[in-house]
Amino acid sequence: MSRPTAIYSAAQVRALDRFEIEKRRVPGYTLMTRAAEAALRLLRARWPQARRVALVCGAGNNGGDGYVLARLAQAAGLEALVLAATPPDRLEGDARRAQDEWLAAAGGKTHPFAADALSGCDLIVDGLLGIGFRPPVRPETLMVIRAINAARRPVLALDIPSGVDADSGAIGEEAVRADITLSFVGFKSGLFLGAGPEHAGTVLLEDLGVVAPALPAYAPLMRRIDEAEIATALPRRAREAHKGSHGRVLIVGGGSGMPGAVRLAGVAALRTGAGLVTVAGAEENLAAVTSANPELIYLPVSSITSLEEPLRAAGVLAIGPGLGTGDWAQRLWAQALRVRPEAAVVDADALNLLARSPAKLPGGWIITPHPGEAARLLGVETAAVQSDRLAAVRELHARYGCVAVLKGAGTLVACGAPDAPGIFICDRGNPGMATAGMGDVLTGVIAGLRAQVADPQVAARVGVLVHALAGDSAARGGQRGLMASDVVNELRGWVNP
């Protein structure tokens, strides 16, 4: 069992299944048996004290996996209670064979599903619905799902929690809440999008020996951002390094009465390893920013100040935190567009100004909208962005011509060719990070990394992951009450792998 980076659509996984069966001549029942064997190994390793296992089986191959697992578990000395949520005579193909072999085994019995039967079990295995499910759930199936959740027993979901859409992660009225989901052949996108992660628990993969052929049709839909990228992007520093070796960042924002956003971004850039960070903001904010962090250089910006020289001198521009959208902000944004530095991170109010007058941006720039800002950039409602985040991040990348980071639960990064971008997802982070200032910290993290990393795609991916990992470290004491500055304090440990 592993945690690979590749993530596929449900259709791709079904195609991989067919390829293995038809082209490589591996019987479907062999794959089903491998799935059950892997589930038994996981079950015994994760819940070694479990003795009585309830297996809730549906009509398709997901139920077939459950029937084979029941037979193997019983042979291994466990008590397997099979609860059929579908009349046995509705099973076909490999699933029917799996049920027949279970019934032919010593002690093999199938019982109609009954909610009260779950109370005497140590563990529930969810083999009810498979990756073919699309919401809504039928009433009789919803009753079973609710009973599984109400039983308050550990749950192992086979392939995907029942009630979760394997592509979008959407659920109907309710879906099984699993402690662990053991996915087969390949990770499905619904385990990482929408409500999927909330219901899947820890997600592991058993590929069943299936290797995706090197054909375009089997190219992953997206990839997880992997921790290995951090060490690759941030190698050990040379002993003779100096601050100029690690990049200069200019952060523009901090309008009248808004010193906090630029300070958070500036400190995050420093903590991420940028050599020199200058903050350009309203004159009145100088003391509020530099008294707390004297390492930041402050450039007061009046109504007549020109930033064109500082923009040209900076290696990386980060613009937007606390900027506002008034005349002062519009003038600074116009200067940034006129100079068009090679590397920039655009966030917050700078995105709102961009939405007012959409324009292609340099390919080395990175935009980091949250769903509301993304909706304004695309001219749609926020609900439309959230209902198909993959399509939204693709369109942001194509429309604005640069790396696009769509923030939120499961932050997405789109980069590469505009017509066929690579999509990456961050499966780290936590709900405690849904608080003021977190986006400003991310802006600083990505800018600080961009100062050290030549590739904007790498800076965006690693920045998103480092920010999320720091958020998880900061949440060790609890998610409620987590502040953006708590995340800043954890950054240093994650950029020194």
C-alpha positions as CSV (number, residue, x, y, z in Angstrom):
1,M,0.0,0.0,0.0
2,S,1.3,3.4,-1.0
3,R,0.6,7.1,-1.5
4,P,1.5,7.8,-5.1
5,T,1.1,11.3,-6.6
6,A,-1.1,10.2,-9.6
7,I,-4.8,10.8,-9.4
8,Y,-7.3,9.6,-12.1
9,S,-10.9,10.0,-13.0
10,A,-13.3,7.1,-12.4
11,A,-13.5,6.5,-16.2
12,Q,-9.7,6.3,-16.4
13,V,-9.6,3.7,-13.6
14,R,-12.3,1.7,-15.3
15,A,-10.3,1.8,-18.5
16,L,-7.2,0.7,-16.7
17,D,-9.2,-2.2,-15.3
18,R,-10.3,-3.2,-18.8
19,F,-6.8,-2.8,-20.2
20,E,-5.5,-5.2,-17.5
21,I,-8.2,-7.7,-18.2
22,E,-8.4,-7.5,-22.0
23,K,-4.9,-6.7,-23.1
24,R,-2.8,-8.2,-20.3
25,R,-5.1,-11.2,-19.8
26,V,-5.4,-10.8,-16.0
27,P,-8.9,-12.2,-15.0
28,G,-11.2,-9.7,-13.3
29,Y,-11.7,-12.1,-10.4
30,T,-7.9,-12.2,-9.9
31,L,-7.9,-8.4,-9.4
32,M,-10.9,-8.7,-7.1
33,T,-9.0,-11.3,-5.0
34,R,-5.9,-9.1,-4.9
35,A,-8.1,-6.2,-3.6
36,A,-9.6,-8.4,-0.8
37,E,-6.1,-9.7,0.2
38,A,-4.8,-6.1,0.4
39,A,-7.8,-5.1,2.5
40,L,-7.3,-8.0,4.9
41,R,-3.6,-7.1,5.4
42,L,-4.6,-3.5,6.1
43,L,-7.5,-4.5,8.4
44,R,-5.2,-6.8,10.5
45,A,-2.4,-4.2,10.7
46,R,-4.6,-1.2,11.6
47,W,-7.2,-3.0,13.8
48,P,-5.3,-6.0,15.3
49,Q,-7.8,-6.4,18.1
50,A,-10.8,-6.6,15.8
51,R,-12.4,-10.1,15.9
52,R,-15.9,-9.6,14.6
53,V,-16.1,-7.8,11.2
54,A,-19.3,-6.6,9.5
55,L,-19.1,-6.5,5.8
56,V,-21.8,-4.4,4.1
57,C,-22.0,-5.6,0.5
58,G,-23.8,-4.1,-2.5
59,A,-24.6,-5.4,-5.9
60,G,-21.5,-4.5,-8.0
61,N,-17.8,-5.3,-7.9
62,N,-17.5,-3.2,-4.7
63,G,-19.8,-5.7,-3.1
64,G,-17.8,-8.5,-4.7
65,D,-14.6,-7.2,-3.0
66,G,-16.5,-7.5,0.2
67,Y,-17.6,-11.1,-0.3
68,V,-14.1,-12.2,-1.1
69,L,-12.8,-10.3,1.9
70,A,-15.4,-12.1,4.1
71,R,-14.2,-15.5,2.9
72,L,-10.5,-14.6,3.4
73,A,-11.2,-13.0,6.8
74,Q,-13.1,-16.1,8.0
75,A,-10.3,-18.4,6.8
76,A,-7.9,-16.2,8.8
77,G,-9.8,-16.8,12.0
78,L,-12.0,-13.7,12.1
79,E,-15.7,-13.8,12.4
80,A,-17.2,-12.3,9.2
81,L,-20.8,-11.1,9.3
82,V,-21.9,-10.4,5.7
83,L,-24.9,-8.0,5.5
84,A,-26.3,-7.9,2.0
85,A,-27.8,-4.5,1.1
86,T,-28.9,-5.9,-2.2
87,P,-30.8,-9.1,-2.8
88,P,-28.2,-11.8,-3.7
89,D,-30.0,-12.8,-6.9
90,R,-29.1,-9.4,-8.4
91,L,-25.4,-10.0,-8.4
92,E,-23.7,-10.8,-11.7
93,G,-20.3,-11.7,-13.1
94,D,-17.3,-11.7,-10.7
95,A,-19.5,-10.3,-7.9
96,R,-21.8,-13.3,-8.2
97,R,-18.8,-15.7,-8.2
98,A,-17.4,-14.0,-5.1
99,Q,-20.8,-14.4,-3.3
100,D,-21.1,-18.1,-4.4
101,E,-17.6,-18.9,-3.1
102,W,-18.4,-17.2,0.2
103,L,-21.5,-19.2,0.6
104,A,-19.6,-22.4,-0.3
105,A,-16.9,-21.7,2.3
106,A,-17.1,-23.1,5.8
107,G,-19.6,-21.0,7.8
108,G,-20.4,-18.7,4.9
109,K,-23.7,-17.1,5.4
110,T,-25.4,-13.9,4.0
111,H,-27.9,-11.9,6.0
112,P,-30.2,-9.2,4.9
113,F,-28.9,-5.8,6.1
114,A,-30.1,-4.9,9.6
115,A,-28.8,-1.8,11.4
116,D,-28.9,-3.5,14.8
117,A,-26.4,-6.1,13.6
118,L,-23.7,-3.5,13.4
119,S,-23.7,-2.9,17.1
120,G,-21.9,-6.1,18.1
121,C,-19.1,-5.7,15.6
122,D,-15.6,-4.4,16.1
123,L,-15.2,-3.0,12.6
124,I,-17.4,-2.2,9.5
125,V,-16.2,-2.8,6.0
126,D,-18.0,-0.6,3.4
127,G,-18.5,-2.5,0.2
128,L,-21.9,-0.9,-0.6
129,L,-21.4,1.4,-3.6
130,G,-18.5,1.7,-6.0
131,I,-16.9,4.3,-8.2
132,G,-19.9,4.2,-10.6
133,F,-22.1,6.0,-8.1
134,R,-23.5,9.4,-8.8
135,P,-25.7,11.4,-6.4
136,P,-28.4,11.3,-5.2
137,V,-28.5,8.1,-3.1
138,R,-31.6,6.0,-3.4
139,P,-33.7,6.0,-0.2
140,E,-33.1,2.3,0.7
141,T,-29.3,2.9,0.3
142,L,-29.4,6.1,2.3
143,M,-30.9,4.1,5.2
144,V,-27.9,1.7,5.1
145,I,-25.4,4.6,4.9
146,R,-27.0,6.3,7.9
147,A,-26.9,3.1,9.9
148,I,-23.2,2.7,9.2
149,N,-22.5,6.2,10.4
150,A,-24.8,5.9,13.4
151,A,-23.1,2.6,14.5
152,R,-20.0,4.6,15.7
153,R,-17.6,1.8,14.8
154,P,-14.3,2.1,12.8
155,V,-15.0,1.9,9.1
156,L,-12.8,0.6,6.3
157,A,-14.1,1.8,2.9
158,L,-13.3,-0.3,-0.1
159,D,-12.2,1.9,-3.1
160,I,-14.3,4.9,-2.1
161,P,-16.8,5.7,0.7
162,S,-20.3,4.9,-0.4
163,G,-22.2,8.0,-1.3
164,V,-19.2,9.9,-2.5
165,D,-19.0,10.8,-6.3
166,A,-15.7,9.3,-7.5
167,D,-15.0,12.2,-9.8
168,S,-16.1,15.4,-8.0
169,G,-16.2,14.3,-4.3
170,A,-19.8,15.5,-4.2
171,I,-22.2,13.7,-1.9
172,G,-26.0,13.5,-1.9
173,E,-27.8,13.7,1.4
174,E,-25.2,11.6,3.3
175,A,-22.2,9.4,2.6
176,V,-20.2,6.9,4.7
177,R,-17.6,8.4,7.0
178,A,-14.6,6.1,6.8
179,D,-11.5,6.0,9.0
180,I,-9.5,4.6,6.2
181,T,-10.2,4.3,2.5
182,L,-8.3,1.7,0.6
183,S,-8.4,2.7,-3.1
184,F,-7.7,0.2,-5.8
185,V,-5.8,0.5,-9.1
186,G,-5.5,4.3,-8.9
187,F,-6.5,7.2,-6.7
188,K,-9.8,8.7,-7.8
189,S,-10.2,12.5,-7.9
190,G,-13.3,12.4,-5.7
191,L,-11.2,11.3,-2.8
192,F,-9.4,14.6,-2.9
193,L,-12.1,17.1,-4.1
194,G,-15.2,18.4,-2.6
195,A,-16.5,16.5,0.4
196,G,-14.4,13.5,-0.5
197,P,-11.6,14.0,2.0
198,E,-14.0,14.7,4.8
199,H,-15.5,11.2,4.3
200,A,-12.5,9.2,3.2
201,G,-10.3,9.6,6.3
202,T,-6.8,8.3,5.6
203,V,-6.5,7.4,1.9
204,L,-4.2,4.5,0.8
205,L,-3.7,2.8,-2.5
206,E,-3.3,-0.8,-3.6
207,D,-2.6,-0.8,-7.3
208,L,-3.3,-4.6,-7.7
209,G,-0.3,-4.9,-9.9
210,V,-1.9,-2.6,-12.5
211,V,0.6,-0.3,-14.3
212,A,-0.8,2.5,-16.4
213,P,0.4,2.2,-20.1
214,A,2.3,5.2,-21.4
215,L,-0.6,6.5,-23.5
216,P,-2.3,9.9,-23.4
217,A,-5.6,8.4,-22.3
218,Y,-4.0,7.2,-19.1
219,A,-2.2,10.4,-18.2
220,P,-3.2,11.3,-14.6
221,L,-6.1,13.8,-14.3
222,M,-4.0,15.6,-11.6
223,R,-1.2,14.9,-9.1
224,R,-0.7,15.3,-5.4
225,I,2.0,17.8,-4.5
226,D,4.6,15.6,-2.8
227,E,6.9,16.5,0.0
228,A,9.9,15.3,-2.0
229,E,9.5,18.5,-4.1
230,I,10.6,20.6,-1.1
231,A,14.0,19.0,-0.8
232,T,14.5,19.2,-4.5
233,A,13.6,22.8,-4.7
234,L,15.6,23.9,-1.7
235,P,18.9,22.2,-1.6
236,R,21.5,22.8,1.1
237,R,22.9,26.3,0.9
238,A,26.5,27.0,-0.1
239,R,28.7,28.1,2.8
240,E,29.8,31.3,1.0
241,A,26.2,32.3,0.4
242,H,25.1,35.9,1.2
243,K,21.7,37.6,1.4
244,G,21.9,38.6,-2.3
245,S,22.2,34.9,-3.2
246,H,18.7,34.2,-2.0
247,G,16.6,36.8,-3.8
248,R,15.0,40.2,-3.2
249,V,11.3,40.4,-2.7
250,L,9.2,43.6,-3.0
251,I,5.7,43.4,-1.3
252,V,3.3,46.1,-2.4
253,G,0.1,46.6,-0.4
254,G,-0.7,47.9,3.1
255,G,-3.0,50.7,2.3
256,S,-4.3,53.2,4.9
257,G,-5.0,51.4,8.1
258,M,-4.0,48.0,6.7
259,P,-0.5,47.2,8.0
260,G,-1.1,43.6,9.1
261,A,-1.4,42.0,5.7
262,V,1.9,43.2,4.3
263,R,3.7,42.5,7.6
264,L,2.4,38.9,7.5
265,A,3.5,38.5,3.9
266,G,6.8,40.1,4.5
267,V,7.7,37.9,7.5
268,A,6.5,34.8,5.7
269,A,8.8,35.6,2.8
270,L,11.8,36.0,5.2
271,R,10.9,32.8,7.1
272,T,10.7,31.0,3.8
273,G,14.3,32.0,3.0
274,A,14.2,35.2,0.9
275,G,17.4,37.1,1.4
276,L,16.0,40.7,1.4
277,V,12.4,41.8,1.7
278,T,11.1,45.3,1.2
279,V,7.5,46.3,2.0
280,A,6.0,49.2,0.2
281,G,2.9,50.6,1.7
282,A,1.1,53.7,3.1
283,E,3.3,56.1,5.0
284,E,1.3,55.7,8.2
285,N,2.0,52.0,8.5
286,L,5.8,52.3,8.8
287,A,5.9,52.0,12.6
288,A,3.4,49.2,12.8
289,V,5.3,47.1,10.4
290,T,9.0,47.8,11.3
291,S,8.6,48.0,15.1
292,A,7.4,44.4,15.2
293,N,9.9,43.2,12.5
294,P,12.9,45.4,12.0
295,E,14.3,42.8,9.5
296,L,11.7,44.2,7.0
297,I,12.8,47.3,4.9
298,Y,9.9,49.7,4.7
299,L,9.3,52.0,1.7
300,P,6.6,54.6,2.4
301,V,4.4,55.2,-0.6
302,S,2.7,58.6,-0.9
303,S,0.3,59.7,-3.5
304,I,3.2,60.9,-5.7
305,T,5.7,58.1,-5.1
306,S,6.8,56.2,-8.1
307,L,7.5,52.5,-7.6
308,E,9.0,51.9,-11.0
309,E,12.6,51.8,-9.9
310,P,12.0,49.5,-6.9
311,L,9.9,47.3,-9.2
312,R,12.8,47.0,-11.6
313,A,15.3,46.3,-8.8
314,A,13.2,43.6,-7.1
315,G,13.7,40.0,-8.1
316,V,10.1,39.1,-7.2
317,L,7.0,41.3,-6.8
318,A,4.2,40.3,-4.5
319,I,1.2,42.7,-4.8
320,G,-2.2,42.8,-3.2
321,P,-2.2,42.2,0.5
322,G,-4.1,45.1,2.1
323,L,-3.8,47.1,-1.1
324,G,-7.4,48.3,-1.4
325,T,-9.0,49.2,-4.7
326,G,-9.1,53.0,-4.5
327,D,-7.1,55.5,-6.6
328,W,-3.8,54.9,-4.6
329,A,-4.1,51.1,-5.2
330,Q,-5.0,51.5,-8.9
331,R,-1.9,53.7,-9.5
332,L,0.4,51.1,-7.9
333,W,-1.3,48.3,-9.8
334,A,-0.9,50.2,-13.1
335,Q,2.8,50.7,-12.4
336,A,3.2,47.0,-11.8
337,L,1.5,46.2,-15.1
338,R,3.7,48.8,-16.9
339,V,7.0,47.5,-15.5
340,R,5.9,43.9,-15.7
341,P,8.7,42.3,-13.7
342,E,9.6,38.8,-14.7
343,A,8.4,37.2,-11.4
344,A,5.3,38.3,-9.4
345,V,2.7,36.9,-7.1
346,V,-0.7,38.6,-7.4
347,D,-3.2,38.2,-4.6
348,A,-6.1,39.9,-2.8
349,D,-7.1,43.4,-4.0
350,A,-4.7,43.2,-6.9
351,L,-6.8,40.3,-8.2
352,N,-9.9,42.4,-7.8
353,L,-8.3,45.2,-9.8
354,L,-7.3,42.6,-12.4
355,A,-10.9,41.4,-12.5
356,R,-12.1,44.9,-13.4
357,S,-9.8,45.0,-16.4
358,P,-8.8,41.5,-17.3
359,A,-5.5,41.1,-19.1
360,K,-3.0,38.4,-20.0
361,L,-0.1,38.4,-17.5
362,P,3.5,37.3,-18.0
363,G,4.1,33.6,-17.9
364,G,6.4,33.9,-14.8
365,W,3.6,35.5,-12.7
366,I,1.4,33.5,-10.2
367,I,-2.2,34.4,-9.3
368,T,-3.5,33.1,-6.0
369,P,-7.3,33.7,-5.8
370,H,-9.7,32.3,-3.2
371,P,-13.0,31.1,-4.7
372,G,-14.7,34.5,-4.4
373,E,-11.8,36.2,-6.2
374,A,-11.7,33.4,-8.8
375,A,-15.4,34.0,-9.5
376,R,-14.8,37.7,-10.1
377,L,-11.8,36.9,-12.4
378,L,-14.0,34.4,-14.4
379,G,-17.2,36.4,-14.3
380,V,-19.2,33.7,-12.6
381,E,-20.8,33.0,-9.2
382,T,-18.7,31.6,-6.4
383,A,-20.9,28.5,-6.4
384,A,-19.9,27.8,-10.0
385,V,-16.2,27.8,-9.0
386,Q,-16.8,25.5,-6.1
387,S,-18.9,23.1,-8.0
388,D,-16.1,22.4,-10.5
389,R,-12.8,23.6,-9.1
390,L,-10.8,21.7,-11.7
391,A,-12.5,23.5,-14.5
392,A,-12.1,26.8,-12.7
393,V,-8.4,26.5,-12.2
394,R,-7.9,25.4,-15.8
395,E,-9.8,28.4,-17.0
396,L,-7.9,30.8,-14.7
397,H,-4.6,29.5,-16.1
398,A,-5.8,29.7,-19.7
399,R,-7.4,33.1,-19.4
400,Y,-4.6,34.9,-17.6
401,G,-1.7,33.1,-19.1
402,C,0.2,32.4,-15.9
403,V,0.4,29.9,-13.0
404,A,-3.0,29.8,-11.2
405,V,-3.4,28.8,-7.6
406,L,-7.0,28.2,-6.6
407,K,-7.1,28.3,-2.8
408,G,-9.4,26.4,-0.5
409,A,-9.8,22.9,0.9
410,G,-7.6,21.0,-1.6
411,T,-5.8,24.0,-3.1
412,L,-5.2,23.5,-6.8
413,V,-2.3,24.6,-9.0
414,A,-2.6,24.8,-12.8
415,C,0.6,25.3,-14.7
416,G,2.3,24.4,-18.0
417,A,0.7,24.6,-21.5
418,P,-2.5,26.7,-21.4
419,D,-4.4,24.3,-23.6
420,A,-3.3,21.2,-21.5
421,P,-2.1,22.4,-18.1
422,G,-0.8,20.1,-15.4
423,I,-3.1,20.2,-12.4
424,F,-1.7,19.6,-8.9
425,I,-3.6,19.3,-5.6
426,C,-2.5,19.9,-2.1
427,D,-4.0,17.3,0.3
428,R,-2.5,18.8,3.4
429,G,-3.8,21.7,5.5
430,N,-6.8,21.9,7.9
431,P,-10.0,23.8,8.6
432,G,-8.2,25.9,11.4
433,M,-6.5,27.7,8.5
434,A,-9.8,29.3,7.5
435,T,-9.0,32.6,9.2
436,A,-7.9,36.1,8.5
437,G,-4.4,36.6,7.1
438,M,-3.7,33.0,5.9
439,G,-3.8,34.2,2.3
440,D,-1.3,36.9,3.0
441,V,1.0,34.3,4.5
442,L,0.7,32.2,1.4
443,T,1.6,35.2,-0.8
444,G,4.7,35.7,1.2
445,V,5.7,32.0,1.2
446,I,5.3,31.7,-2.6
447,A,7.2,35.0,-3.2
448,G,10.0,34.0,-0.8
449,L,10.3,30.7,-2.7
450,R,10.1,32.3,-6.1
451,A,13.1,34.4,-5.0
452,Q,15.1,31.2,-4.6
453,V,13.6,29.0,-7.3
454,A,13.8,29.9,-11.0
455,D,10.7,28.0,-12.0
456,P,7.3,29.7,-11.1
457,Q,5.5,26.3,-11.3
458,V,7.8,24.8,-8.7
459,A,7.6,27.9,-6.4
460,A,3.8,27.8,-6.5
461,R,3.5,24.0,-5.8
462,V,6.1,24.0,-3.1
463,G,4.8,27.2,-1.6
464,V,1.3,25.8,-1.4
465,L,2.5,22.6,0.3
466,V,4.9,24.3,2.7
467,H,2.1,26.7,3.8
468,A,-0.3,23.7,4.4
469,L,2.3,21.7,6.3
470,A,3.1,24.6,8.5
471,G,-0.6,25.0,9.1
472,D,-0.8,21.3,10.2
473,S,2.1,21.8,12.5
474,A,0.6,24.9,14.0
475,A,-2.7,23.0,14.6
476,R,-1.1,20.3,16.7
477,G,-2.5,22.1,19.8
478,G,-6.0,22.4,18.2
479,Q,-7.5,23.9,15.0
480,R,-9.8,26.3,16.8
481,G,-8.1,29.6,17.5
482,L,-5.3,29.0,15.0
483,M,-3.9,32.4,13.7
484,A,-1.9,33.3,10.6
485,S,1.1,34.3,12.7
486,D,1.1,30.7,14.2
487,V,1.6,29.4,10.7
488,V,4.5,31.9,10.0
489,N,6.2,30.5,13.1
490,E,6.2,27.0,11.7
491,L,7.5,27.8,8.2
492,R,11.2,27.6,9.0
493,G,11.1,24.0,9.9
494,W,9.5,23.0,6.6
495,V,11.9,24.9,4.3
496,N,14.9,23.2,5.9
497,P,14.1,19.5,5.0
